[in-house]
Amino acid sequence: MIASCISSVQYSILINGRPRGRIKPSRGIRQGDPLSPFIFVLAMDYLSRLLNNLADKRKINGVNFSPNLNLTHILFADDILIFVEDRDDYVSNLKMILHLFESASGLNINLSKSTIFPINVPTDPAKSIADSWGISKGHLPTSYLGMPLGGKPSSSNFWDNVLQKIQKKLSSWKYSQLSKGGRITLINSTLESLPIYQIWKVNDGEDISFWLDNWNGNAPLSLVVPRLFALSTNKKGSVKDFWNPSSNDWHLHINRPLRDHEKNLWHNIKASLPTPLPNRGLPKPLWKLNSNNIFDTASVKKILSEAPVSPANFHPNLYKTLWKVEFPKKCKFFIWTLIHGCINTADRLQKRLPNWALSPNWCYMCNKSQEDINHLFIHCPYSQQLWSKAKALLKWNRTPTDVQSLVQNICSLNIRNQKGLITFNTSAILLWKIWLERNNRIFKQQGKDSQDLWEDILAQTGLFSCPFIRFLWISLLSFGESWHNNHHAFEYSARVGIEWWEVDIGWYVILFLQAIGLATDVKQPSQAHKQRLSMDKPNEGCQE
């Protein structure tokens, strides 16, 4: 039965997300196989009997909990804990039993993972035993399987390690739930809170002040050892001045001998100081991308943008436009991922991990074609309806043909210009909303028609494009008398951003909004429109 369990298993190797080949094992069992604990018990039962036999014959002695209970070993999971008194004959007998077990079972002790923990045993005998076995010597308290072992459980410090691990795990869970914008904020706050140290290349130390520069990485030595700094007769000397090449040691330029506590202090500090390298020319790295041979990030950015495989070659303003424009960070991350072609559309998922649930990989928006980036965001009939509305709104000559050309066009816009900003935001939010709509249909079985989604896009474009905020103020401020008494109010049109908005408010409110800059290009309706309104007014009653 055991042979059948082992030989009936076959393995495959994932290559580029696809299982390849069939491998039939000749020995051993799978990790996590239910048969594994039983095989371990069968093998360890022999060792357990050997240890019990030695204990019965007084050949070894473990821990005596009572006259009738002598604990020599504990088996837990795939580990064994052996307790033995620190007598040479007991240790020799234990070693003999383990060699016998190895010969009988074919199992060998992993000495690199074995440790001896002395309890109330002097250091020298414990070290001697560890050396004779070729294993390391540990000390209590320690941790075993993530839990503290040894020490005082009643002490709060005993559980510090467990608390730290729990807090670390909770922090990782919390981080995984953050949005991408939240992760950026967390990373920035963490980086800003880190202390910034200057990194010095000492060389011969001629240009570095021994006492005043932070060349040690912690703090200037004048602050670390102020007593020695006060005694020094060369407070402005360089590192080179304090280093004696002939003796290969430091000279502090102090007129009197150091006292014992001063010697100890200087000895500890000296051990952490880097050694100058006089008369030795070190290789100096040169950055060939700059004329001055000095590294800077601008040259790296230039090289990356000119790389033939870089998405930045769509347009040189890609990075600046995308990351400086004002709209949600999660939308920025989405556009960035889209530019790099890393959106998990059905065709991409099929390449990574074939799944019958996604085969054939039809588009969930139209159920007519296979889903890829260009189809989902550009060519899908659902997306085409949205782009047609965007084309009319933004006064485009034609709709985009693929994602790359779209990104190239919108990244060439001047986002400081009102129309350029609105065009960029509308296009980016439209792409983002298509992706959200696709995911809602797959995972929530919820969907909107193109008109409802277009209204959402306009609303969000209004929130994230400054000119569109004005119509929100118009709605907010038009709550007065003319809001309710429609029978004596004309409808006026205010041009806000790039859209004409019908505002059913009184003329005095329109003039006020125009005066403070919240409404522009205010015009009265045409005579035909006024006549239509006057014909409709008798049929309307006062709402108050």
C-alpha positions as CSV (number, residue, x, y, z in Angstrom):
1,M,0.0,0.0,0.0
2,I,2.8,2.4,0.9
3,A,4.6,1.6,-2.4
4,S,1.4,2.3,-4.3
5,C,0.9,5.7,-2.6
6,I,4.5,6.7,-3.5
7,S,4.6,5.3,-7.1
8,S,1.2,6.5,-8.2
9,V,2.1,10.2,-8.0
10,Q,3.4,12.2,-10.9
11,Y,4.9,15.7,-11.0
12,S,4.8,18.5,-13.5
13,I,7.0,21.6,-13.7
14,L,5.4,25.0,-14.4
15,I,7.3,26.8,-17.2
16,N,5.9,30.2,-18.1
17,G,2.8,29.4,-16.2
18,R,2.0,26.2,-18.0
19,P,2.6,22.6,-16.6
20,R,5.2,20.8,-18.7
21,G,6.2,17.1,-18.6
22,R,5.4,14.3,-16.3
23,I,7.9,13.1,-13.7
24,K,7.4,9.8,-11.9
25,P,9.3,9.7,-8.5
26,S,11.4,6.7,-7.6
27,R,11.5,7.3,-3.9
28,G,10.3,9.6,-1.2
29,I,6.8,11.1,-0.7
30,R,5.3,14.5,-1.4
31,Q,5.5,17.3,1.0
32,G,2.3,17.5,3.0
33,D,1.3,13.9,2.0
34,P,-1.1,12.5,4.6
35,L,1.1,9.4,4.7
36,S,4.1,11.3,6.0
37,P,3.1,11.4,9.7
38,F,2.6,7.6,9.7
39,I,5.9,6.9,8.1
40,F,7.6,9.2,10.6
41,V,5.9,7.4,13.5
42,L,7.0,4.0,12.2
43,A,10.6,5.2,11.8
44,M,10.8,7.0,15.1
45,D,9.2,4.2,17.0
46,Y,12.4,2.2,16.7
47,L,14.5,5.1,18.0
48,S,12.0,5.7,20.9
49,R,12.3,2.0,21.9
50,L,16.1,2.2,21.9
51,L,16.1,5.3,24.1
52,N,13.6,3.7,26.5
53,N,15.7,0.6,26.7
54,L,18.8,2.6,27.6
55,A,16.8,4.5,30.3
56,D,15.5,1.2,31.8
57,K,19.0,-0.1,32.0
58,R,20.3,3.2,33.6
59,K,22.6,3.7,30.6
60,I,21.3,7.2,30.2
61,N,19.4,9.5,32.5
62,G,17.0,12.2,31.4
63,V,14.8,14.6,33.4
64,N,13.3,13.2,36.5
65,F,9.8,14.7,37.1
66,S,8.9,12.1,39.7
67,P,10.4,8.7,40.9
68,N,8.4,6.9,38.2
69,L,8.8,9.4,35.4
70,N,12.1,9.9,33.7
71,L,11.8,11.9,30.5
72,T,14.5,11.1,27.9
73,H,12.9,12.3,24.6
74,I,9.9,14.1,23.0
75,L,8.8,13.6,19.4
76,F,7.0,16.6,17.9
77,A,6.1,16.9,14.2
78,D,9.4,15.9,12.4
79,D,11.7,17.0,15.3
80,I,13.0,15.0,18.3
81,L,14.0,16.6,21.6
82,I,16.4,14.4,23.6
83,F,17.2,15.1,27.3
84,V,20.3,13.5,28.9
85,E,22.4,14.2,32.0
86,D,25.8,15.7,31.3
87,R,27.9,12.7,32.1
88,D,30.5,11.4,29.7
89,D,29.2,7.8,29.7
90,Y,25.6,8.9,29.2
91,V,26.6,11.1,26.2
92,S,28.7,8.3,24.7
93,N,25.8,5.8,25.1
94,L,23.4,8.3,23.4
95,K,25.8,8.7,20.5
96,M,26.1,5.0,20.1
97,I,22.3,4.6,19.9
98,L,22.0,7.3,17.3
99,H,24.6,5.7,15.1
100,L,22.7,2.4,15.5
101,F,19.5,4.0,14.4
102,E,21.2,5.6,11.4
103,S,22.6,2.2,10.3
104,A,19.2,0.5,10.7
105,S,17.0,3.2,9.1
106,G,19.2,4.9,6.6
107,L,18.3,8.2,8.2
108,N,21.1,10.6,9.1
109,I,21.1,13.4,11.7
110,N,21.3,16.8,10.2
111,L,24.1,18.2,12.3
112,S,23.7,21.7,10.8
113,K,20.2,21.9,12.2
114,S,21.0,20.3,15.6
115,T,21.8,22.3,18.7
116,I,22.7,21.4,22.2
117,F,21.1,23.5,25.0
118,P,22.9,23.3,28.4
119,I,20.7,23.8,31.5
120,N,22.6,24.5,34.7
121,V,25.8,23.2,33.0
122,P,29.0,25.1,33.0
123,T,30.1,26.7,29.7
124,D,33.3,24.7,29.1
125,P,31.8,21.2,29.5
126,A,28.8,22.1,27.3
127,K,31.1,23.5,24.6
128,S,33.3,20.4,24.8
129,I,30.3,18.1,24.2
130,A,29.0,20.3,21.3
131,D,32.5,20.2,19.7
132,S,32.7,16.4,20.0
133,W,29.3,16.0,18.3
134,G,30.0,18.7,15.7
135,I,26.9,20.7,16.5
136,S,26.3,24.2,17.7
137,K,25.7,25.3,21.3
138,G,22.6,27.3,22.1
139,H,21.3,29.0,25.2
140,L,17.9,29.6,26.8
141,P,15.6,31.3,26.4
142,T,15.2,30.6,22.7
143,S,12.3,30.0,20.3
144,Y,11.0,26.7,19.0
145,L,8.5,26.6,16.1
146,G,7.9,30.3,16.6
147,M,7.2,30.1,20.3
148,P,9.5,31.0,23.2
149,L,11.2,28.2,25.0
150,G,12.8,28.8,28.4
151,G,12.7,31.9,30.5
152,K,9.8,33.1,32.7
153,P,6.4,33.0,31.0
154,S,5.0,35.3,33.7
155,S,7.4,38.0,32.5
156,S,6.1,40.5,29.9
157,N,9.5,40.4,28.1
158,F,9.1,36.7,27.6
159,W,6.3,37.3,25.0
160,D,8.0,40.3,23.2
161,N,9.1,38.1,20.3
162,V,5.6,36.7,19.8
163,L,4.0,40.1,19.9
164,Q,6.5,41.5,17.4
165,K,5.7,38.6,15.0
166,I,2.0,39.2,15.4
167,Q,2.4,42.9,14.8
168,K,4.5,42.3,11.8
169,K,1.9,39.9,10.3
170,L,-0.9,42.4,11.0
171,S,1.1,45.2,9.4
172,S,1.6,43.1,6.3
173,W,-2.1,42.3,6.2
174,K,-2.9,46.0,6.6
175,Y,-0.5,47.0,3.9
176,S,-2.0,44.4,1.5
177,Q,-5.4,46.0,1.9
178,L,-4.2,49.5,1.1
179,S,-5.0,51.1,-2.2
180,K,-2.0,51.9,-4.5
181,G,-2.3,55.5,-3.5
182,G,-2.2,54.6,0.1
183,R,0.9,52.5,-0.4
184,I,2.6,55.5,-2.0
185,T,1.7,57.7,0.9
186,L,3.0,55.0,3.3
187,I,6.3,54.6,1.4
188,N,6.8,58.3,1.3
189,S,6.2,58.8,5.0
190,T,8.5,55.9,5.8
191,L,11.3,57.2,3.6
192,E,10.9,60.8,4.9
193,S,11.2,59.5,8.5
194,L,14.5,57.7,7.9
195,P,17.7,59.5,9.0
196,I,19.9,60.6,6.1
197,Y,23.6,59.9,6.5
198,Q,26.4,61.0,4.3
199,I,28.5,58.2,2.9
200,W,32.1,59.0,2.9
201,K,34.9,57.5,0.8
202,V,37.8,58.1,3.1
203,N,40.7,57.4,0.7
204,D,43.7,59.1,2.4
205,G,41.5,61.4,4.5
206,E,43.1,64.6,3.5
207,D,39.8,66.4,2.8
208,I,37.9,65.0,5.8
209,S,37.9,66.7,9.2
210,F,38.7,64.1,11.9
211,W,36.7,65.7,14.7
212,L,34.1,67.8,12.9
213,D,32.9,65.7,9.9
214,N,30.4,62.8,10.2
215,W,32.7,60.4,8.4
216,N,32.1,57.5,10.8
217,G,28.4,57.3,9.9
218,N,27.0,57.9,13.4
219,A,27.9,61.5,14.3
220,P,31.0,63.7,14.4
221,L,33.6,62.4,16.8
222,S,33.6,65.7,18.6
223,L,30.0,64.8,19.7
224,V,30.6,61.1,20.2
225,V,33.7,61.6,22.5
226,P,33.6,65.2,23.6
227,R,36.1,64.6,26.4
228,L,38.8,63.4,23.9
229,F,37.9,66.3,21.6
230,A,38.5,68.7,24.4
231,L,41.9,67.2,25.1
232,S,43.1,67.2,21.5
233,T,45.5,69.9,20.4
234,N,44.5,69.6,16.7
235,K,40.8,70.1,16.7
236,K,40.6,71.1,13.0
237,G,43.0,68.4,11.7
238,S,42.1,66.1,8.9
239,V,41.8,62.3,9.1
240,K,45.2,62.1,7.3
241,D,46.8,64.2,10.1
242,F,45.6,61.7,12.8
243,W,46.7,58.5,11.0
244,N,50.2,57.2,11.4
245,P,51.1,54.9,8.5
246,S,54.3,53.6,10.1
247,S,52.5,52.3,13.2
248,N,49.3,51.6,11.3
249,D,47.4,53.3,14.1
250,W,45.7,56.5,15.1
251,H,47.4,59.4,16.9
252,L,45.0,61.7,18.8
253,H,47.4,64.7,19.4
254,I,46.8,64.7,23.1
255,N,49.7,65.9,25.3
256,R,49.1,63.7,28.3
257,P,48.6,59.9,28.6
258,L,45.0,58.7,28.5
259,R,43.5,57.4,31.7
260,D,42.1,53.9,31.8
261,H,38.5,54.9,31.2
262,E,39.6,57.2,28.3
263,K,41.6,54.3,26.8
264,N,38.6,52.0,26.9
265,L,36.4,54.7,25.4
266,W,38.9,55.3,22.6
267,H,39.5,51.6,22.0
268,N,35.7,51.1,21.4
269,I,35.5,54.1,19.0
270,K,38.7,53.2,17.1
271,A,37.4,49.7,16.2
272,S,34.6,51.3,14.2
273,L,36.7,53.8,12.2
274,P,37.5,53.0,8.6
275,T,41.2,52.8,7.8
276,P,42.7,55.5,5.5
277,L,44.5,54.4,2.4
278,P,47.5,56.7,1.9
279,N,49.5,56.5,-1.3
280,R,47.0,54.2,-2.8
281,G,45.0,55.1,-5.9
282,L,41.6,53.6,-5.8
283,P,39.6,52.9,-9.0
284,K,37.2,55.8,-9.5
285,P,34.0,55.0,-11.3
286,L,33.1,57.3,-14.2
287,W,29.6,58.0,-15.5
288,K,30.0,58.2,-19.3
289,L,26.5,59.5,-20.0
290,N,27.5,63.0,-18.7
291,S,30.2,65.3,-20.0
292,N,31.5,65.8,-16.4
293,N,31.5,62.0,-15.8
294,I,29.3,62.5,-12.7
295,F,26.2,60.3,-12.1
296,D,22.8,62.0,-12.0
297,T,19.3,60.7,-12.3
298,A,18.4,62.9,-15.2
299,S,20.8,61.0,-17.5
300,V,19.3,57.7,-16.4
301,K,15.8,59.0,-17.1
302,K,17.0,60.1,-20.6
303,I,18.5,56.7,-21.4
304,L,15.3,54.9,-20.2
305,S,13.1,57.2,-22.3
306,E,15.2,56.5,-25.4
307,A,15.3,52.7,-24.9
308,P,13.5,51.0,-27.8
309,V,11.5,48.7,-25.5
310,S,10.6,51.5,-23.0
311,P,6.9,52.6,-22.9
312,A,8.3,56.1,-22.3
313,N,9.1,56.3,-26.0
314,F,5.4,57.0,-26.7
315,H,6.2,60.6,-25.7
316,P,8.9,62.3,-23.7
317,N,6.3,64.0,-21.5
318,L,4.8,60.7,-20.4
319,Y,6.3,60.6,-16.9
320,K,5.8,64.3,-16.2
321,T,2.2,64.4,-17.5
322,L,1.0,61.2,-15.8
323,W,2.4,61.8,-12.3
324,K,1.8,65.5,-12.1
325,V,-1.8,65.6,-13.3
326,E,-4.4,66.0,-10.6
327,F,-6.6,62.9,-10.4
328,P,-6.8,59.8,-8.2
329,K,-3.6,57.9,-7.6
330,K,-5.3,54.5,-8.2
331,C,-6.2,55.9,-11.7
332,K,-2.6,56.9,-12.3
333,F,-1.4,53.5,-11.3
334,F,-3.9,51.9,-13.6
335,I,-2.8,54.1,-16.6
336,W,0.8,53.3,-15.7
337,T,0.0,49.5,-15.7
338,L,-1.9,49.9,-19.0
339,I,1.1,51.6,-20.6
340,H,3.3,48.7,-19.6
341,G,0.9,46.2,-21.0
342,C,0.4,44.5,-17.6
343,I,-3.4,44.7,-17.3
344,N,-4.8,41.2,-16.6
345,T,-7.1,40.9,-19.6
346,A,-8.3,37.4,-20.5
347,D,-5.6,36.8,-23.2
348,R,-2.9,37.7,-20.7
349,L,-4.3,35.4,-18.0
350,Q,-4.5,32.6,-20.6
351,K,-0.8,32.9,-21.2
352,R,0.1,33.0,-17.5
353,L,-2.3,30.3,-16.2
354,P,-4.7,28.6,-18.5
355,N,-8.1,28.4,-16.9
356,W,-11.2,26.7,-18.4
357,A,-13.4,29.3,-16.8
358,L,-11.8,31.9,-19.1
359,S,-11.7,29.7,-22.2
360,P,-12.6,30.9,-24.8
361,N,-11.4,34.3,-23.5
362,W,-14.4,36.2,-24.7
363,C,-14.9,39.9,-23.9
364,Y,-17.4,40.3,-21.1
365,M,-18.6,43.6,-22.4
366,C,-19.8,42.4,-25.8
367,N,-19.4,38.6,-25.9
368,K,-18.4,38.8,-29.5
369,S,-14.6,38.9,-29.7
370,Q,-11.6,37.7,-27.7
371,E,-10.5,40.1,-25.0
372,D,-7.2,41.9,-25.2
373,I,-6.1,45.4,-24.3
374,N,-6.9,47.0,-27.6
375,H,-10.2,45.3,-28.0
376,L,-11.4,45.9,-24.4
377,F,-10.5,49.6,-24.3
378,I,-10.8,50.7,-27.9
379,H,-12.6,48.3,-30.3
380,C,-15.3,46.8,-28.2
381,P,-18.7,48.1,-29.3
382,Y,-19.4,49.2,-25.7
383,S,-16.1,51.1,-25.6
384,Q,-16.8,52.5,-29.1
385,Q,-20.0,54.1,-27.8
386,L,-18.1,55.9,-25.0
387,W,-15.3,57.0,-27.3
388,S,-17.9,58.4,-29.8
389,K,-19.3,60.5,-27.0
390,A,-15.8,61.6,-25.9
391,K,-15.0,62.5,-29.6
392,A,-18.0,64.8,-29.8
393,L,-17.3,66.4,-26.4
394,L,-13.6,66.9,-26.9
395,K,-13.9,67.9,-30.6
396,W,-11.7,65.1,-31.9
397,N,-11.4,64.4,-35.6
398,R,-11.4,60.6,-35.1
399,T,-11.6,58.0,-32.3
400,P,-8.4,56.3,-31.2
401,T,-7.3,53.2,-32.9
402,D,-5.2,51.5,-30.2
403,V,-4.1,52.1,-26.7
404,Q,-0.5,53.1,-27.6
405,S,-1.5,55.8,-30.0
406,L,-4.1,57.1,-27.5
407,V,-1.5,57.4,-24.8
408,Q,0.9,59.1,-27.2
409,N,-1.7,61.6,-28.1
410,I,-2.9,62.5,-24.6
411,C,0.7,62.7,-23.3
412,S,1.5,65.3,-25.9
413,L,-1.1,67.6,-24.4
414,N,-0.2,70.6,-22.3
415,I,-2.0,69.9,-19.0
416,R,-1.4,73.5,-17.9
417,N,-3.9,74.4,-20.6
418,Q,-7.6,74.1,-19.6
419,K,-8.6,72.1,-22.6
420,G,-5.5,69.9,-22.5
421,L,-6.1,69.1,-18.8
422,I,-9.8,68.2,-19.5
423,T,-8.9,66.1,-22.5
424,F,-6.2,64.1,-20.6
425,N,-8.5,63.6,-17.5
426,T,-11.5,62.5,-19.6
427,S,-9.5,60.0,-21.6
428,A,-7.8,58.6,-18.5
429,I,-11.0,58.3,-16.5
430,L,-12.8,56.8,-19.5
431,L,-10.1,54.0,-19.7
432,W,-10.3,53.5,-15.9
433,K,-14.1,53.3,-15.9
434,I,-14.1,50.7,-18.7
435,W,-11.8,48.5,-16.6
436,L,-14.0,48.9,-13.5
437,E,-17.1,48.1,-15.5
438,R,-15.5,45.0,-16.9
439,N,-14.5,43.8,-13.4
440,N,-18.0,44.5,-12.0
441,R,-19.6,42.4,-14.7
442,I,-17.2,39.5,-14.0
443,F,-17.0,39.5,-10.2
444,K,-20.2,41.2,-9.1
445,Q,-22.5,40.3,-12.0
446,Q,-23.5,44.0,-12.2
447,G,-23.3,46.3,-15.2
448,K,-24.3,49.6,-16.6
449,D,-25.3,50.7,-20.1
450,S,-22.9,53.0,-21.9
451,Q,-25.0,56.2,-21.2
452,D,-25.0,55.7,-17.4
453,L,-21.3,55.0,-17.5
454,W,-20.7,58.1,-19.6
455,E,-22.6,60.2,-17.0
456,D,-20.3,58.8,-14.3
457,I,-17.3,59.7,-16.4
458,L,-18.5,63.3,-16.9
459,A,-19.2,63.6,-13.1
460,Q,-15.7,62.3,-12.2
461,T,-14.1,64.5,-14.9
462,G,-15.9,67.4,-13.3
463,L,-14.4,66.6,-9.9
464,F,-10.9,66.2,-11.1
465,S,-10.7,69.0,-13.7
466,C,-10.7,72.4,-12.1
467,P,-12.9,74.2,-14.7
468,F,-15.7,71.7,-14.2
469,I,-16.0,72.5,-10.5
470,R,-17.7,75.7,-11.4
471,F,-21.0,74.1,-12.4
472,L,-21.1,72.4,-9.0
473,W,-20.9,75.8,-7.4
474,I,-23.7,77.0,-9.6
475,S,-25.9,74.2,-8.4
476,L,-24.9,74.9,-4.8
477,L,-25.7,78.6,-4.9
478,S,-28.9,78.4,-6.9
479,F,-31.2,77.5,-4.0
480,G,-32.9,80.8,-3.5
481,E,-36.3,82.1,-4.6
482,S,-35.8,81.5,-8.2
483,W,-35.1,77.8,-7.5
484,H,-38.7,77.2,-6.5
485,N,-40.6,80.0,-8.4
486,N,-40.0,78.6,-11.8
487,H,-42.9,80.7,-13.2
488,H,-41.0,83.9,-13.2
489,A,-37.4,82.7,-14.0
490,F,-35.8,82.4,-17.4
491,E,-33.4,79.6,-18.3
492,Y,-30.0,81.0,-18.9
493,S,-27.0,79.2,-20.4
494,A,-23.6,79.5,-18.8
495,R,-20.6,78.1,-20.6
496,V,-18.5,76.2,-18.1
497,G,-15.4,74.4,-19.2
498,I,-16.3,72.9,-22.6
499,E,-19.9,72.1,-22.0
500,W,-23.1,74.3,-22.1
501,W,-25.1,73.9,-18.9
502,E,-28.8,74.8,-18.6
503,V,-29.2,76.7,-15.3
504,D,-32.7,77.4,-14.1
505,I,-31.9,80.2,-11.7
506,G,-32.6,83.9,-11.4
507,W,-30.7,86.5,-13.4
508,Y,-29.3,88.2,-10.3
509,V,-27.7,84.9,-9.3
510,I,-26.1,84.5,-12.7
511,L,-24.7,88.0,-12.5
512,F,-23.3,87.3,-9.1
513,L,-21.6,84.1,-10.2
514,Q,-20.2,85.8,-13.3
515,A,-18.8,88.6,-11.1
516,I,-16.9,86.2,-8.8
517,G,-15.7,84.1,-11.7
518,L,-17.8,81.0,-11.2
519,A,-19.7,81.4,-14.5
520,T,-18.3,82.7,-17.8
521,D,-19.7,83.6,-21.2
522,V,-23.2,84.2,-19.7
523,K,-25.7,84.8,-22.4
524,Q,-29.5,85.2,-22.4
525,P,-31.5,82.6,-24.4
526,S,-32.6,83.3,-27.9
527,Q,-35.9,85.0,-28.6
528,A,-37.4,81.8,-29.9
529,H,-36.4,80.1,-26.6
530,K,-38.0,82.9,-24.6
531,Q,-41.2,82.6,-26.7
532,R,-41.3,78.9,-26.0
533,L,-40.9,79.5,-22.3
534,S,-43.6,82.2,-22.3
535,M,-46.0,79.8,-24.0
536,D,-45.2,77.2,-21.4
537,K,-45.5,79.5,-18.4
538,P,-49.3,79.7,-18.2
539,N,-49.6,76.0,-17.9
540,E,-47.1,76.0,-14.9
541,G,-48.3,76.8,-11.5
542,C,-46.5,78.4,-8.7
543,Q,-44.7,75.7,-6.7
544,E,-44.8,77.6,-3.5
